């Protein structure tokens, strides 16, 4: 895994993270999963915004 870092979190956030963690899952794995979910959400939001504003081009135009 390499270099370990400490991330200060509130007691409430720690409990929320703990409740999301699967048995045997590391906090690193959980955070990786949450980052991926956030990235996918952002991608879908960006796609919807592009569709809404019709800011896209046909592949033949590119």
PyMOL Python script that loads the backbone (N, CA, C, O; Angstrom):
from pymol import cmd

cmd.read_pdbstr("""\
ATOM      1  N   UNK A   1       0.827  -1.189   0.000  1.00  0.00           N
ATOM      2  CA  UNK A   1       0.000   0.000   0.000  1.00  0.00           C
ATOM      3  C   UNK A   1       0.867   1.248   0.000  1.00  0.00           C
ATOM      4  O   UNK A   1       0.477   2.264  -0.575  1.00  0.00           O
ATOM      5  N   UNK A   2       2.010   1.196   0.618  1.00  0.00           N
ATOM      6  CA  UNK A   2       2.888   2.351   0.598  1.00  0.00           C
ATOM      7  C   UNK A   2       2.677   3.276   1.779  1.00  0.00           C
ATOM      8  O   UNK A   2       2.405   2.832   2.895  1.00  0.00           O
ATOM      9  N   UNK A   3       2.803   4.554   1.522  1.00  0.00           N
ATOM     10  CA  UNK A   3       2.726   5.581   2.550  1.00  0.00           C
ATOM     11  C   UNK A   3       1.332   5.692   3.145  1.00  0.00           C
ATOM     12  O   UNK A   3       0.344   5.782   2.417  1.00  0.00           O
ATOM     13  N   UNK A   4       1.257   5.686   4.466  1.00  0.00           N
ATOM     14  CA  UNK A   4      -0.024   5.844   5.158  1.00  0.00           C
ATOM     15  C   UNK A   4      -0.190   7.283   5.597  1.00  0.00           C
ATOM     16  O   UNK A   4       0.772   7.916   6.033  1.00  0.00           O
ATOM     17  N   UNK A   5      -1.389   7.802   5.488  1.00  0.00           N
ATOM     18  CA  UNK A   5      -1.721   9.170   5.904  1.00  0.00           C
ATOM     19  C   UNK A   5      -2.841   9.108   6.920  1.00  0.00           C
ATOM     20  O   UNK A   5      -3.643   8.174   6.922  1.00  0.00           O
ATOM     21  N   UNK A   6      -2.892  10.093   7.771  1.00  0.00           N
ATOM     22  CA  UNK A   6      -3.987  10.212   8.737  1.00  0.00           C
ATOM     23  C   UNK A   6      -4.944  11.291   8.252  1.00  0.00           C
ATOM     24  O   UNK A   6      -4.522  12.357   7.805  1.00  0.00           O
ATOM     25  N   UNK A   7      -6.219  11.005   8.346  1.00  0.00           N
ATOM     26  CA  UNK A   7      -7.255  11.957   7.946  1.00  0.00           C
ATOM     27  C   UNK A   7      -8.140  12.203   9.158  1.00  0.00           C
ATOM     28  O   UNK A   7      -8.861  11.303   9.586  1.00  0.00           O
ATOM     29  N   UNK A   8      -8.097  13.411   9.720  1.00  0.00           N
ATOM     30  CA  UNK A   8      -8.957  13.675  10.872  1.00  0.00           C
ATOM     31  C   UNK A   8     -10.431  13.709  10.459  1.00  0.00           C
ATOM     32  O   UNK A   8     -10.800  14.376   9.494  1.00  0.00           O
ATOM     33  N   UNK A   9     -11.253  12.989  11.195  1.00  0.00           N
ATOM     34  CA  UNK A   9     -12.699  12.989  10.958  1.00  0.00           C
ATOM     35  C   UNK A   9     -13.407  13.111  12.304  1.00  0.00           C
ATOM     36  O   UNK A   9     -12.867  12.738  13.345  1.00  0.00           O
ATOM     37  N   UNK A  10     -14.609  13.632  12.259  1.00  0.00           N
ATOM     38  CA  UNK A  10     -15.399  13.744  13.486  1.00  0.00           C
ATOM     39  C   UNK A  10     -15.855  12.353  13.922  1.00  0.00           C
ATOM     40  O   UNK A  10     -15.840  11.402  13.140  1.00  0.00           O
ATOM     41  N   UNK A  11     -16.255  12.258  15.168  1.00  0.00           N
ATOM     42  CA  UNK A  11     -16.771  10.990  15.699  1.00  0.00           C
ATOM     43  C   UNK A  11     -17.981  10.532  14.890  1.00  0.00           C
ATOM     44  O   UNK A  11     -18.130   9.348  14.589  1.00  0.00           O
ATOM     45  N   UNK A  12     -18.843  11.488  14.543  1.00  0.00           N
ATOM     46  CA  UNK A  12     -20.045  11.169  13.755  1.00  0.00           C
ATOM     47  C   UNK A  12     -19.665  10.588  12.397  1.00  0.00           C
ATOM     48  O   UNK A  12     -20.236   9.585  11.968  1.00  0.00           O
ATOM     49  N   UNK A  13     -18.697  11.218  11.716  1.00  0.00           N
ATOM     50  CA  UNK A  13     -18.272  10.736  10.400  1.00  0.00           C
ATOM     51  C   UNK A  13     -17.639   9.354  10.520  1.00  0.00           C
ATOM     52  O   UNK A  13     -17.852   8.492   9.667  1.00  0.00           O
ATOM     53  N   UNK A  14     -16.859   9.143  11.585  1.00  0.00           N
ATOM     54  CA  UNK A  14     -16.221   7.844  11.810  1.00  0.00           C
ATOM     55  C   UNK A  14     -17.272   6.749  11.931  1.00  0.00           C
ATOM     56  O   UNK A  14     -17.124   5.666  11.363  1.00  0.00           O
ATOM     57  N   UNK A  15     -18.335   7.040  12.676  1.00  0.00           N
ATOM     58  CA  UNK A  15     -19.413   6.067  12.845  1.00  0.00           C
ATOM     59  C   UNK A  15     -20.115   5.797  11.518  1.00  0.00           C
ATOM     60  O   UNK A  15     -20.455   4.652  11.216  1.00  0.00           O
ATOM     61  N   UNK A  16     -20.335   6.846  10.723  1.00  0.00           N
ATOM     62  CA  UNK A  16     -20.973   6.666   9.411  1.00  0.00           C
ATOM     63  C   UNK A  16     -20.107   5.807   8.506  1.00  0.00           C
ATOM     64  O   UNK A  16     -20.608   4.901   7.839  1.00  0.00           O
ATOM     65  N   UNK A  17     -18.805   6.089   8.478  1.00  0.00           N
ATOM     66  CA  UNK A  17     -17.900   5.278   7.664  1.00  0.00           C
ATOM     67  C   UNK A  17     -17.890   3.829   8.143  1.00  0.00           C
ATOM     68  O   UNK A  17     -17.919   2.899   7.337  1.00  0.00           O
ATOM     69  N   UNK A  18     -17.850   3.651   9.443  1.00  0.00           N
ATOM     70  CA  UNK A  18     -17.838   2.294  10.004  1.00  0.00           C
ATOM     71  C   UNK A  18     -19.090   1.516   9.623  1.00  0.00           C
ATOM     72  O   UNK A  18     -19.028   0.312   9.376  1.00  0.00           O
ATOM     73  N   UNK A  19     -20.228   2.209   9.576  1.00  0.00           N
ATOM     74  CA  UNK A  19     -21.480   1.522   9.225  1.00  0.00           C
ATOM     75  C   UNK A  19     -21.531   1.144   7.745  1.00  0.00           C
ATOM     76  O   UNK A  19     -22.262   0.229   7.366  1.00  0.00           O
ATOM     77  N   UNK A  20     -20.764   1.838   6.909  1.00  0.00           N
ATOM     78  CA  UNK A  20     -20.726   1.530   5.477  1.00  0.00           C
ATOM     79  C   UNK A  20     -19.743   0.409   5.152  1.00  0.00           C
ATOM     80  O   UNK A  20     -19.866  -0.249   4.119  1.00  0.00           O
ATOM     81  N   UNK A  21     -18.788   0.196   6.016  1.00  0.00           N
ATOM     82  CA  UNK A  21     -17.716  -0.765   5.781  1.00  0.00           C
ATOM     83  C   UNK A  21     -18.236  -2.193   5.887  1.00  0.00           C
ATOM     84  O   UNK A  21     -18.939  -2.543   6.835  1.00  0.00           O
ATOM     85  N   UNK A  22     -17.882  -3.009   4.904  1.00  0.00           N
ATOM     86  CA  UNK A  22     -18.235  -4.430   4.899  1.00  0.00           C
ATOM     87  C   UNK A  22     -17.251  -5.197   5.779  1.00  0.00           C
ATOM     88  O   UNK A  22     -16.122  -4.749   5.976  1.00  0.00           O
ATOM     89  N   UNK A  23     -17.665  -6.343   6.309  1.00  0.00           N
ATOM     90  CA  UNK A  23     -16.728  -7.159   7.089  1.00  0.00           C
ATOM     91  C   UNK A  23     -15.494  -7.508   6.251  1.00  0.00           C
ATOM     92  O   UNK A  23     -15.615  -7.961   5.112  1.00  0.00           O
ATOM     93  N   UNK A  24     -14.327  -7.296   6.818  1.00  0.00           N
ATOM     94  CA  UNK A  24     -13.080  -7.594   6.119  1.00  0.00           C
ATOM     95  C   UNK A  24     -12.604  -6.481   5.200  1.00  0.00           C
ATOM     96  O   UNK A  24     -11.476  -6.531   4.711  1.00  0.00           O
ATOM     97  N   UNK A  25     -13.428  -5.492   4.958  1.00  0.00           N
ATOM     98  CA  UNK A  25     -13.065  -4.381   4.080  1.00  0.00           C
ATOM     99  C   UNK A  25     -12.216  -3.380   4.862  1.00  0.00           C
ATOM    100  O   UNK A  25     -12.533  -3.056   6.007  1.00  0.00           O
ATOM    101  N   UNK A  26     -11.151  -2.897   4.254  1.00  0.00           N
ATOM    102  CA  UNK A  26     -10.325  -1.887   4.908  1.00  0.00           C
ATOM    103  C   UNK A  26     -10.938  -0.507   4.684  1.00  0.00           C
ATOM    104  O   UNK A  26     -11.745  -0.311   3.775  1.00  0.00           O
ATOM    105  N   UNK A  27     -10.542   0.437   5.525  1.00  0.00           N
ATOM    106  CA  UNK A  27     -11.017   1.806   5.324  1.00  0.00           C
ATOM    107  C   UNK A  27     -10.477   2.356   4.009  1.00  0.00           C
ATOM    108  O   UNK A  27     -11.150   3.148   3.348  1.00  0.00           O
ATOM    109  N   UNK A  28      -9.275   1.949   3.623  1.00  0.00           N
ATOM    110  CA  UNK A  28      -8.718   2.370   2.340  1.00  0.00           C
ATOM    111  C   UNK A  28      -9.603   1.890   1.192  1.00  0.00           C
ATOM    112  O   UNK A  28      -9.885   2.648   0.263  1.00  0.00           O
ATOM    113  N   UNK A  29     -10.042   0.636   1.257  1.00  0.00           N
ATOM    114  CA  UNK A  29     -10.928   0.098   0.221  1.00  0.00           C
ATOM    115  C   UNK A  29     -12.269   0.830   0.210  1.00  0.00           C
ATOM    116  O   UNK A  29     -12.812   1.127  -0.855  1.00  0.00           O
ATOM    117  N   UNK A  30     -12.794   1.116   1.389  1.00  0.00           N
ATOM    118  CA  UNK A  30     -14.060   1.843   1.483  1.00  0.00           C
ATOM    119  C   UNK A  30     -13.936   3.232   0.872  1.00  0.00           C
ATOM    120  O   UNK A  30     -14.801   3.658   0.106  1.00  0.00           O
ATOM    121  N   UNK A  31     -12.861   3.937   1.209  1.00  0.00           N
ATOM    122  CA  UNK A  31     -12.664   5.278   0.658  1.00  0.00           C
ATOM    123  C   UNK A  31     -12.471   5.227  -0.857  1.00  0.00           C
ATOM    124  O   UNK A  31     -12.961   6.100  -1.574  1.00  0.00           O
ATOM    125  N   UNK A  32     -11.768   4.222  -1.341  1.00  0.00           N
ATOM    126  CA  UNK A  32     -11.590   4.044  -2.790  1.00  0.00           C
ATOM    127  C   UNK A  32     -12.949   3.876  -3.464  1.00  0.00           C
ATOM    128  O   UNK A  32     -13.218   4.478  -4.504  1.00  0.00           O
ATOM    129  N   UNK A  33     -13.799   3.051  -2.858  1.00  0.00           N
ATOM    130  CA  UNK A  33     -15.143   2.815  -3.391  1.00  0.00           C
ATOM    131  C   UNK A  33     -15.967   4.108  -3.396  1.00  0.00           C
ATOM    132  O   UNK A  33     -16.659   4.402  -4.371  1.00  0.00           O
ATOM    133  N   UNK A  34     -15.892   4.871  -2.315  1.00  0.00           N
ATOM    134  CA  UNK A  34     -16.639   6.127  -2.226  1.00  0.00           C
ATOM    135  C   UNK A  34     -16.145   7.148  -3.250  1.00  0.00           C
ATOM    136  O   UNK A  34     -16.943   7.894  -3.817  1.00  0.00           O
ATOM    137  N   UNK A  35     -14.838   7.185  -3.489  1.00  0.00           N
ATOM    138  CA  UNK A  35     -14.278   8.087  -4.500  1.00  0.00           C
ATOM    139  C   UNK A  35     -14.800   7.708  -5.883  1.00  0.00           C
ATOM    140  O   UNK A  35     -15.172   8.584  -6.664  1.00  0.00           O
ATOM    141  N   UNK A  36     -14.832   6.417  -6.191  1.00  0.00           N
ATOM    142  CA  UNK A  36     -15.339   5.965  -7.488  1.00  0.00           C
ATOM    143  C   UNK A  36     -16.808   6.330  -7.667  1.00  0.00           C
ATOM    144  O   UNK A  36     -17.214   6.760  -8.746  1.00  0.00           O
ATOM    145  N   UNK A  37     -17.599   6.163  -6.626  1.00  0.00           N
ATOM    146  CA  UNK A  37     -19.018   6.528  -6.690  1.00  0.00           C
ATOM    147  C   UNK A  37     -19.158   8.021  -6.971  1.00  0.00           C
ATOM    148  O   UNK A  37     -19.980   8.427  -7.792  1.00  0.00           O
ATOM    149  N   UNK A  38     -18.361   8.831  -6.295  1.00  0.00           N
ATOM    150  CA  UNK A  38     -18.407  10.288  -6.481  1.00  0.00           C
ATOM    151  C   UNK A  38     -18.004  10.659  -7.907  1.00  0.00           C
ATOM    152  O   UNK A  38     -18.632  11.522  -8.520  1.00  0.00           O
ATOM    153  N   UNK A  39     -16.969  10.020  -8.437  1.00  0.00           N
ATOM    154  CA  UNK A  39     -16.529  10.289  -9.809  1.00  0.00           C
ATOM    155  C   UNK A  39     -17.620   9.934 -10.819  1.00  0.00           C
ATOM    156  O   UNK A  39     -17.872  10.692 -11.755  1.00  0.00           O
ATOM    157  N   UNK A  40     -18.265   8.788 -10.631  1.00  0.00           N
ATOM    158  CA  UNK A  40     -19.331   8.366 -11.542  1.00  0.00           C
ATOM    159  C   UNK A  40     -20.512   9.321 -11.467  1.00  0.00           C
ATOM    160  O   UNK A  40     -21.098   9.666 -12.493  1.00  0.00           O
ATOM    161  N   UNK A  41     -20.862   9.746 -10.270  1.00  0.00           N
ATOM    162  CA  UNK A  41     -21.962  10.698 -10.090  1.00  0.00           C
ATOM    163  C   UNK A  41     -21.657  11.994 -10.836  1.00  0.00           C
ATOM    164  O   UNK A  41     -22.522  12.538 -11.523  1.00  0.00           O
ATOM    165  N   UNK A  42     -20.432  12.486 -10.701  1.00  0.00           N
ATOM    166  CA  UNK A  42     -20.019  13.721 -11.379  1.00  0.00           C
ATOM    167  C   UNK A  42     -20.080  13.540 -12.895  1.00  0.00           C
ATOM    168  O   UNK A  42     -20.529  14.438 -13.607  1.00  0.00           O
ATOM    169  N   UNK A  43     -19.637  12.401 -13.388  1.00  0.00           N
ATOM    170  CA  UNK A  43     -19.676  12.126 -14.821  1.00  0.00           C
ATOM    171  C   UNK A  43     -21.107  12.150 -15.339  1.00  0.00           C
ATOM    172  O   UNK A  43     -21.384  12.775 -16.363  1.00  0.00           O
ATOM    173  N   UNK A  44     -22.019  11.476 -14.641  1.00  0.00           N
ATOM    174  CA  UNK A  44     -23.419  11.462 -15.062  1.00  0.00           C
ATOM    175  C   UNK A  44     -24.028  12.859 -15.012  1.00  0.00           C
ATOM    176  O   UNK A  44     -24.808  13.228 -15.890  1.00  0.00           O
ATOM    177  N   UNK A  45     -23.678  13.635 -13.994  1.00  0.00           N
ATOM    178  CA  UNK A  45     -24.175  15.013 -13.906  1.00  0.00           C
ATOM    179  C   UNK A  45     -23.655  15.846 -15.073  1.00  0.00           C
ATOM    180  O   UNK A  45     -24.401  16.632 -15.658  1.00  0.00           O
ATOM    181  N   UNK A  46     -22.378  15.678 -15.413  1.00  0.00           N
ATOM    182  CA  UNK A  46     -21.792  16.406 -16.542  1.00  0.00           C
ATOM    183  C   UNK A  46     -22.473  16.018 -17.851  1.00  0.00           C
ATOM    184  O   UNK A  46     -22.760  16.879 -18.684  1.00  0.00           O
ATOM    185  N   UNK A  47     -22.729  14.733 -18.031  1.00  0.00           N
ATOM    186  CA  UNK A  47     -23.398  14.264 -19.249  1.00  0.00           C
ATOM    187  C   UNK A  47     -24.791  14.861 -19.346  1.00  0.00           C
ATOM    188  O   UNK A  47     -25.198  15.312 -20.417  1.00  0.00           O
ATOM    189  N   UNK A  48     -25.524  14.870 -18.248  1.00  0.00           N
ATOM    190  CA  UNK A  48     -26.874  15.451 -18.254  1.00  0.00           C
ATOM    191  C   UNK A  48     -26.830  16.943 -18.561  1.00  0.00           C
ATOM    192  O   UNK A  48     -27.694  17.452 -19.276  1.00  0.00           O
ATOM    193  N   UNK A  49     -25.846  17.641 -18.036  1.00  0.00           N
ATOM    194  CA  UNK A  49     -25.700  19.077 -18.304  1.00  0.00           C
ATOM    195  C   UNK A  49     -25.397  19.313 -19.784  1.00  0.00           C
ATOM    196  O   UNK A  49     -25.932  20.243 -20.388  1.00  0.00           O
ATOM    197  N   UNK A  50     -24.553  18.488 -20.358  1.00  0.00           N
ATOM    198  CA  UNK A  50     -24.234  18.600 -21.783  1.00  0.00           C
ATOM    199  C   UNK A  50     -25.481  18.347 -22.621  1.00  0.00           C
ATOM    200  O   UNK A  50     -25.752  19.083 -23.570  1.00  0.00           O
ATOM    201  N   UNK A  51     -26.241  17.310 -22.277  1.00  0.00           N
ATOM    202  CA  UNK A  51     -27.482  17.019 -23.004  1.00  0.00           C
ATOM    203  C   UNK A  51     -28.461  18.177 -22.887  1.00  0.00           C
ATOM    204  O   UNK A  51     -29.077  18.583 -23.872  1.00  0.00           O
ATOM    205  N   UNK A  52     -28.597  18.702 -21.685  1.00  0.00           N
ATOM    206  CA  UNK A  52     -29.526  19.798 -21.423  1.00  0.00           C
ATOM    207  C   UNK A  52     -29.184  21.026 -22.265  1.00  0.00           C
ATOM    208  O   UNK A  52     -30.072  21.686 -22.805  1.00  0.00           O
ATOM    209  N   UNK A  53     -27.909  21.319 -22.370  1.00  0.00           N
ATOM    210  CA  UNK A  53     -27.463  22.500 -23.110  1.00  0.00           C
ATOM    211  C   UNK A  53     -27.137  22.192 -24.565  1.00  0.00           C
ATOM    212  O   UNK A  53     -26.710  23.072 -25.312  1.00  0.00           O
ATOM    213  N   UNK A  54     -27.336  20.958 -24.957  1.00  0.00           N
ATOM    214  CA  UNK A  54     -27.052  20.497 -26.317  1.00  0.00           C
ATOM    215  C   UNK A  54     -25.637  20.877 -26.745  1.00  0.00           C
ATOM    216  O   UNK A  54     -25.412  21.342 -27.862  1.00  0.00           O
ATOM    217  N   UNK A  55     -24.698  20.671 -25.840  1.00  0.00           N
ATOM    218  CA  UNK A  55     -23.296  20.982 -26.105  1.00  0.00           C
ATOM    219  C   UNK A  55     -22.550  19.717 -26.534  1.00  0.00           C
ATOM    220  O   UNK A  55     -21.578  19.311 -25.896  1.00  0.00           O
ATOM    221  N   UNK A  56     -23.003  19.116 -27.593  1.00  0.00           N
ATOM    222  CA  UNK A  56     -22.349  17.909 -28.058  1.00  0.00           C
ATOM    223  C   UNK A  56     -22.282  17.931 -29.576  1.00  0.00           C
ATOM    224  O   UNK A  56     -22.996  18.688 -30.233  1.00  0.00           O
ATOM    225  N   UNK A  57     -21.420  17.095 -30.117  1.00  0.00           N
ATOM    226  CA  UNK A  57     -21.233  17.020 -31.562  1.00  0.00           C
ATOM    227  C   UNK A  57     -21.345  15.563 -31.985  1.00  0.00           C
ATOM    228  O   UNK A  57     -20.981  14.652 -31.242  1.00  0.00           O
ATOM    229  N   UNK A  58     -21.842  15.369 -33.163  1.00  0.00           N
ATOM    230  CA  UNK A  58     -21.875  14.026 -33.723  1.00  0.00           C
ATOM    231  C   UNK A  58     -20.438  13.566 -33.944  1.00  0.00           C
ATOM    232  O   UNK A  58     -19.555  14.387 -34.193  1.00  0.00           O
ATOM    233  N   UNK A  59     -20.203  12.276 -33.854  1.00  0.00           N
ATOM    234  CA  UNK A  59     -18.854  11.754 -34.034  1.00  0.00           C
ATOM    235  C   UNK A  59     -18.282  12.110 -35.401  1.00  0.00           C
ATOM    236  O   UNK A  59     -17.080  12.344 -35.530  1.00  0.00           O
ATOM    237  N   UNK A  60     -19.128  12.152 -36.411  1.00  0.00           N
ATOM    238  CA  UNK A  60     -18.659  12.489 -37.748  1.00  0.00           C
ATOM    239  C   UNK A  60     -18.103  13.910 -37.799  1.00  0.00           C
ATOM    240  O   UNK A  60     -17.224  14.199 -38.612  1.00  0.00           O
ATOM    241  N   UNK A  61     -18.605  14.802 -36.938  1.00  0.00           N
ATOM    242  CA  UNK A  61     -18.148  16.188 -36.915  1.00  0.00           C
ATOM    243  C   UNK A  61     -16.795  16.331 -36.227  1.00  0.00           C
ATOM    244  O   UNK A  61     -16.062  17.288 -36.478  1.00  0.00           O
ATOM    245  N   UNK A  62     -16.476  15.398 -35.381  1.00  0.00           N
ATOM    246  CA  UNK A  62     -15.245  15.497 -34.601  1.00  0.00           C
ATOM    247  C   UNK A  62     -14.128  14.954 -35.394  1.00  0.00           C
ATOM    248  O   UNK A  62     -12.989  14.938 -34.926  1.00  0.00           O
TER     249      UNK A  62
END
""", "prot")
cmd.dss("prot")
cmd.show_as("cartoon", "prot")
cmd.util.cbc("prot")
cmd.orient("prot")
